[in-house]
Amino acid sequence: MKKIILPLLALMALSILPSCSEKFNVAAPYKSITIVYGLLDKSDTAHYIRIQKAFLDDTKSALAMAKESDSSFFNNINVKIKRISMSGNLLDTIHLDRVDLTAEGYPKEAGTFFNSPNYAYKFKGALSPNYIYRIVVNNAATGEVDSAEAPIIDNVPTLSSFYIYYIDDTSSNPQFEFAVNSPYQKTEIISRYLASSNFNFNGYTTPAGVAQAFIRFHWVDSNTVTGVTAPKSYDYNLGYMELASNTFFTYQVTNTDMLNAINTGMYKAPENTVRLMDRCELIMYLGTQDFYNYIKVEALQGTGLTGNEIQPTYTNIKGANVLGLYTSRCMRKGYVTISDNTIQALKTLDIVSAQRIVGTVYH
């Protein structure tokens, strides 16, 4: 039986274009398929693009091939980034150097696949939302040239860029209020992303195509006998939300869902332990339309800079024998206080009684 192993699509966390979606059918003897993964982020100073081979063979075990680094890396490719203006003019070209991700602080996950070397292609420098970043991969052995383009999502915390009410509206000091166990009362997390007026990429007027939000609950476990304390946290995933062009978007979370999240994340308090709540973190990611398309098809499960394998059915890489994803994202986060009224309720509500919440660390 023919087997295909796609050793890695590197990740760090989107309307599908017909020309960018395809199935890879196993229908040939041993053949080299290029796999590209890059997720640019404006907050990073160093940027990594993972480029490897997928391999297919009728006569050799795919698991055995996976242990051979020569089967998974190219020895003779040239990788460049071309910065392009919104009007389509080439501004400059950046050469990418091959580096070992383990030495860069991104060790590969354990598993069937070899762990060393663990190569990626790196460039440094600030990314600008005013430019498009085109990657070009030239394989000297085959003469194949693969390419893809990515816009940059700005993360500047202003009303004219990426604004999150609970984090940025410091004048009114907004707080999470969910004191009543009710599915009808909701916390509304209002945000906005506004692209520059001259933004134009594949017909889109904004680089942001999807949001994903988390509420990170922080608390301290305090042992009433020994006095030992331990900080804890739990990430409540609010899910993905598709974005319209240059508009506000709002996550609505019911009071009951917020309380259930605390119930799930905290679990029952151990013996002789009480809990003190700390401020929450609100974490918001924005991804491109290509990123959204990819996660809809693949759910991005098991991928990453340290992931092991994936067989993608969505790709935005152009070329004859290439699959993968090259695009961008951004992230913002900030602390939000839980209201005093809610803290008092958390001490008495049955739904969180087993958590033994007795107060806060900041009062």
C-alpha positions in Angstrom: 0.0 0.0 0.0 1.3 3.4 -0.8 2.0 5.7 2.1 2.5 9.4 2.4 4.3 11.1 5.3 4.2 14.8 5.6 6.8 15.4 8.3 5.9 18.8 9.5 3.9 21.9 8.8 5.4 24.5 11.2 3.0 26.6 13.3 3.7 28.5 16.2 -3.1 29.0 17.3 -9.1 31.9 6.6 -14.2 32.4 1.5 -12.0 29.5 0.2 -10.3 30.4 -3.1 -10.8 27.6 -5.6 -7.2 27.8 -6.8 -5.9 27.3 -3.3 -7.8 24.2 -2.2 -6.8 20.8 -3.4 -6.6 17.1 -2.4 -3.3 15.2 -2.7 -3.9 11.8 -4.2 -1.4 9.0 -3.6 -0.9 7.9 -7.2 2.8 7.6 -8.0 6.0 5.9 -6.9 8.5 7.8 -4.7 8.1 11.5 -5.3 9.2 14.6 -3.5 6.5 17.0 -2.4 7.5 20.3 -0.9 5.8 21.3 2.4 5.9 25.0 3.4 4.6 26.5 6.7 5.1 30.0 7.8 3.0 32.1 10.2 4.2 35.7 10.3 3.5 37.8 13.4 4.2 41.6 13.7 5.1 41.2 17.3 8.0 38.9 16.5 11.5 40.1 15.7 12.6 36.8 14.2 10.5 34.9 11.7 10.7 31.2 10.8 9.5 29.3 7.7 9.4 25.6 7.8 10.2 23.9 4.5 10.4 20.1 4.2 9.7 17.1 1.9 6.7 14.9 2.0 7.7 11.5 0.7 5.9 8.6 -1.0 7.1 5.1 -1.8 5.5 1.8 -2.8 8.4 -0.3 -1.6 9.7 1.3 1.6 8.1 1.7 5.0 7.0 5.3 5.6 7.8 4.9 9.3 11.4 3.9 8.4 11.7 6.8 6.0 10.5 9.1 8.7 13.5 8.4 10.8 15.9 9.5 8.0 16.6 13.3 8.0 17.8 13.1 4.4 14.2 12.0 3.4 12.7 15.2 4.9 15.0 18.1 4.2 16.2 19.8 1.0 19.9 20.4 0.6 19.7 22.8 -2.3 16.9 25.3 -2.0 17.1 29.0 -2.0 14.5 30.9 0.1 13.7 34.6 -0.2 11.1 37.1 1.0 10.1 39.9 -1.4 8.5 42.9 0.1 5.7 44.2 -2.2 3.8 47.5 -1.9 0.0 47.6 -1.9 0.3 48.9 -5.5 2.4 45.9 -6.5 5.9 47.4 -6.7 8.9 45.3 -5.5 10.6 47.2 -2.6 13.4 44.8 -1.7 14.4 41.1 -1.3 15.4 39.4 1.9 17.5 36.2 1.9 16.5 33.6 4.5 19.2 31.6 6.3 18.7 27.9 7.3 18.8 27.4 11.1 18.3 24.6 13.5 15.1 25.2 15.4 16.3 23.3 18.5 19.2 25.7 18.8 16.7 28.6 18.3 14.6 27.4 21.3 12.0 25.4 19.4 12.8 21.7 20.0 10.9 19.1 18.1 8.3 16.9 19.8 9.2 13.4 20.5 7.8 10.6 18.3 8.6 8.4 15.3 10.2 11.2 13.3 13.9 12.1 13.7 14.6 14.9 16.1 17.8 16.3 14.7 18.5 18.2 12.6 15.4 20.3 13.0 15.7 23.0 10.3 13.8 26.1 9.3 14.5 29.3 7.4 14.8 32.5 9.3 14.8 36.2 8.7 14.8 39.1 11.2 13.3 42.6 11.3 10.1 44.4 11.9 7.1 43.6 9.7 4.9 46.4 8.2 1.2 46.2 7.6 1.8 48.5 4.6 3.5 45.7 2.6 2.8 42.2 1.3 5.4 39.6 2.0 6.0 37.1 -0.8 8.0 34.0 -0.2 9.8 32.4 -3.1 11.3 28.9 -2.8 13.7 27.9 -5.6 14.8 24.3 -5.8 18.1 24.1 -7.6 17.9 20.4 -8.2 14.4 20.3 -9.8 14.2 23.9 -11.1 10.8 24.2 -9.4 9.8 27.6 -8.0 7.1 27.8 -5.3 5.6 31.0 -3.9 2.9 32.5 -1.7 2.0 35.9 -0.3 1.0 37.1 3.1 -0.4 40.5 4.3 0.5 41.6 7.8 -2.1 42.2 10.6 -1.3 45.2 12.7 -1.6 44.9 16.5 -1.4 48.6 17.4 -3.9 49.2 20.3 -5.9 52.1 18.9 -9.4 52.8 17.6 -7.8 53.2 14.1 -6.2 49.7 14.3 -6.9 46.8 16.8 -9.1 47.9 19.7 -10.5 45.7 22.5 -13.0 47.5 24.8 -12.2 45.6 28.0 -8.4 46.2 27.6 -8.2 49.6 25.9 -11.1 51.6 27.4 -9.2 52.5 30.6 -11.4 55.6 31.3 -14.4 53.5 32.3 -12.5 50.6 33.8 -14.7 47.8 32.5 -15.0 44.7 34.6 -16.3 41.2 34.1 -19.7 41.0 35.7 -21.4 37.6 35.9 -22.8 37.4 39.4 -26.1 35.8 38.5 -26.3 32.2 37.2 -28.3 33.0 34.2 -28.1 31.9 30.5 -29.8 35.2 29.5 -27.4 37.7 31.0 -24.2 38.0 29.0 -20.7 39.5 29.0 -20.1 41.3 25.7 -16.5 41.5 24.6 -16.5 44.2 21.9 -13.5 44.6 19.6 -12.7 46.2 16.3 -10.1 45.8 13.6 -9.6 48.7 11.1 -7.2 48.3 8.2 -5.6 51.2 6.4 -7.7 52.7 3.6 -5.3 51.6 0.9 -5.2 47.9 2.0 -5.9 45.5 -0.9 -5.0 41.9 -1.0 -6.7 39.3 -3.2 -9.8 41.5 -3.3 -10.0 41.9 0.5 -10.0 45.3 2.2 -8.7 44.0 5.5 -6.0 41.4 6.4 -8.0 40.1 9.3 -10.4 37.3 8.5 -11.0 35.5 11.8 -10.7 36.1 15.5 -10.1 33.6 18.3 -10.5 34.7 22.0 -9.6 33.2 25.3 -10.3 34.2 28.9 -7.5 33.1 31.2 -8.8 32.7 34.8 -6.1 33.2 37.4 -6.3 32.2 41.0 -4.2 31.0 44.0 -4.6 27.8 45.8 -4.0 28.4 49.5 -3.5 25.6 52.0 -5.2 26.6 55.3 -3.0 24.2 57.3 0.5 24.7 55.9 0.1 28.2 54.5 1.6 27.1 51.2 0.2 28.9 48.1 0.3 28.0 44.5 -0.8 30.1 41.4 -3.1 28.4 39.0 -4.8 29.3 35.7 -7.3 28.0 33.2 -7.8 29.0 29.5 -11.5 29.3 28.5 -11.6 29.1 24.7 -14.4 31.4 23.3 -13.8 29.9 19.8 -13.4 31.3 16.3 -15.4 34.2 14.8 -15.3 35.1 11.1 -14.8 38.8 10.6 -16.4 41.2 8.1 -14.4 44.0 6.6 -13.3 46.9 8.9 -16.0 46.4 11.5 -16.7 45.8 15.2 -17.1 42.2 16.3 -18.5 41.0 19.6 -18.1 37.8 21.6 -21.2 37.2 23.8 -20.6 34.9 26.8 -23.5 34.0 29.1 -23.1 34.2 32.8 -23.8 30.5 33.1 -20.9 29.7 30.6 -18.5 31.9 32.6 -19.4 30.0 35.8 -19.2 26.7 34.1 -15.7 27.6 32.8 -14.6 28.3 36.4 -16.2 25.1 37.6 -14.4 23.1 34.9 -11.1 24.8 35.1 -10.7 25.0 38.8 -12.1 21.5 39.6 -13.0 20.6 43.2 -10.7 22.2 45.8 -8.3 19.8 47.5 -8.7 19.1 51.2 -7.6 22.1 53.4 -7.5 24.4 50.3 -9.3 27.6 49.6 -9.1 29.7 46.4 -8.3 33.4 45.9 -9.3 34.9 42.5 -6.8 37.1 40.6 -7.5 39.3 37.6 -8.4 37.6 34.3 -6.4 37.8 31.1 -8.3 38.5 27.9 -6.4 37.1 24.9 -7.4 37.8 21.3 -5.8 36.4 18.2 -6.6 37.7 14.7 -5.7 35.5 11.6 -6.0 36.1 7.9 -8.6 34.7 5.5 -6.1 32.1 4.4 -5.6 31.1 8.0 -9.3 30.8 8.5 -9.7 28.7 5.3 -7.0 26.4 6.6 -8.4 25.8 10.0 -11.8 25.2 8.6 -10.4 22.4 6.5 -7.8 21.0 8.8 -8.7 22.4 12.3 -4.9 22.8 12.6 -4.8 19.8 15.0 -1.4 18.4 15.7 0.6 21.0 13.7 3.1 23.5 14.9 6.8 24.4 14.9 7.2 21.3 17.1 4.5 19.2 15.5 5.1 15.8 13.8 2.9 15.2 10.8 -0.1 16.3 8.8 -1.7 15.7 5.4 -3.2 19.0 4.4 -6.1 19.3 2.0 -5.9 23.1 1.9 -2.9 25.1 0.6 -2.2 28.6 -0.5 1.2 27.8 -1.9 1.6 28.1 -5.6 3.7 25.5 -7.4 3.7 22.2 -9.2 4.4 19.8 -6.2 3.9 21.9 -3.1 1.4 22.0 -0.2 1.2 24.2 2.9 0.2 27.5 4.5 2.1 30.8 4.5 0.2 33.7 6.1 0.1 35.8 9.2 -1.6 36.5 12.5 -1.4 38.9 15.5 -2.2 38.7 19.2 -3.1 41.1 21.9 -3.9 40.5 25.6 -4.6 42.4 28.8 -5.9 42.1 32.3 -9.5 42.5 33.3 -10.8 42.7 36.9 -13.7 40.6 38.0 -16.3 42.9 39.7 -16.7 42.9 43.5 -20.3 41.9 43.1 -19.3 38.8 41.1 -16.5 37.9 43.6 -19.1 38.0 46.4 -21.4 35.8 44.3 -18.6 33.3 43.6 -18.4 32.7 47.4 -22.0 31.5 47.6 -23.2 30.2 44.2 -23.9 26.5 44.2 -22.4 26.0 40.8 -18.9 26.8 42.1 -19.3 25.8 45.7 -16.9 22.9 45.4 -14.2 25.4 44.3 -14.2 27.1 47.7 -13.6 30.7 46.4 -13.2 32.9 49.5 -11.9 36.2 48.0 -9.2 37.8 45.8 -5.5 38.2 45.9 -5.7 42.0 45.2 -8.0 43.2 48.0 
